[in-house]
Structures are given as C-alpha cells and as structure tokens.
Amino acid sequence: MSTKSIDQVLEQHTADWMAVPGVVGTGIGHCEGRPCIKIFVAKKTESLLQKLPVEQDGYLVDVIETGEIRPR
C-alpha cells in the first residue's frame, strides 16, 4: 500500500490523466471493498486504456465510460 493518501495520489496525477484525450474526469470510489481511483472517459477504447494505469501508488484504478460531460 502507498504511503500517500488516496487524496494525495489523485491530486498528484489528475492533471496528467486529464491531459489524455478522452478523459473527462477523475474521482475516488470503492473497488472490491477498498478505496480506489476512478477515471471517467468519454468512450472506453483499447488505445485509451493502454494510456491509463490499472493501479497508481498502490491504489486500484477503475476506468468508467460516461460519455461526454458538459457543464449546464
């Protein structure tokens, strides 16, 4: 497990993940009963998944397809 909190890991890496075309957001959730990082994408594709981690600093990463997110 990481010595960093999940909040610290999210803060440290969000800008890099958001710079990947197709990523529309990040957050914290639960995976398999443990805290995990959620990366929200407009469309989940194999090429996009290859650019994102499956774990970061000891925390699982869950990539979720949401479609485009637009402010109201």
Secondary structure, 3 states (H helix, E strand, C coil): CCCCCHHHHHHHHHHHHHCCCCEEEEEEEEECCEEEEEEEECCCCHHHHCCCCCEECCEEEEEEECCCCCCC
